[in-house]
């Protein structure tokens, strides 16, 4: 079998919904397949010269692919979006890295010469589908060996273990959380998210008791719901530990449960020319790595060096790093261990302020970094995150 020459994969469209707070936020009654269909439509509208019949496949990430986001949500979202039924759909699950994994897999199809046009994305409703799904079903063997217990640890407990092992103080975690909110609020005020957000029209059906009629009310969601004005060290210091009685991880220095979706369209150089498209960024590389489940938050410590080696880059080459803030404790441990420049980390805030809709986050943050790099006229960016059960993922992008 002849070796295929690796070609570049280019991002020509990257959009996301605003992120809603779960379980009582603006998207509490909005289905995740509807959120996905919305971003698919909006991503395509940004490249009107692209013939959708030329799309080779679509890959969508989802961390808990069941109930309203089950039944292969990728294919369902495509059909709901009114896309040609010639486009197949694949749903992938690497927990918190699902959306980024979808982008990487789509890019790989192009890089290997197996496709010219690919759609990638992610969707998640933490309002409709609870953490762990509708039925927790751990293998009993997990509890029979101490070495396997970390699989069953809640995310908060793993963050506590990272805080203990890396000696991350409560004060440092709270300060990191305050900074996340401040950067996110500044980004919203400056309009830094406008290029990436596709506003979503929410339709509410409200009963009118006086007329015995159901009123239809519409409102537009265009701003992330999570950032809180007035968040400061004093208010966060009053919060009790959320996972361990004597711990340091609280609701205030942890990521928010959220709802949202993101979509990315990738093409080959041949497709760029064929459809007269303007590339926003080049997909440069992607890597994953495993770590002990009980300290899953350190996943990027293992994944980032692999991604850099693959792309031939050094840390100092990166202008922007989207480090998903699952918890302030693990974010600070990763920053310290890898020697990351704090000024390059989450310039517009992270998941503590902006939210973390699990399987959608990688696609959402891809949109953030692609548009952010171009706006700031910077070159290289990385999206990286820790992943449940002890994994890390990192993707590298070059703005064009």
Protein Blocks (a to p, Z undefined) as FASTA:
>chain_A
ZZddddddddfbdcdddddddfkbfklmgcfklmmmmmmmmmmmmmmmbcfklpnbdcdd
dfblghjlgghlklmmmmmnopafkbccddddehjlmmmmmmmmmmmmmmnopafbdcdd
ddddfklmcghijbdcddfklmmpmklmmmmpcfklmmmmmmmmnopafklmmmmmmmmm
mmmmmmmmnopmmmmpccdddddddddfklopacddddddfbdfkbcghiafklmmmpcc
fkbmklmbdfklcccddddddddddddfklmmmnopacfbdcfbdcdddddfklmmlmmm
mmmmmmmmmnopafklpmbdcdddfbfklmmmmmmmnopafklgoklopfklnopahjlm
mmmmmmmmmmmmmmnopabdcdddddehiiadddddddZZ
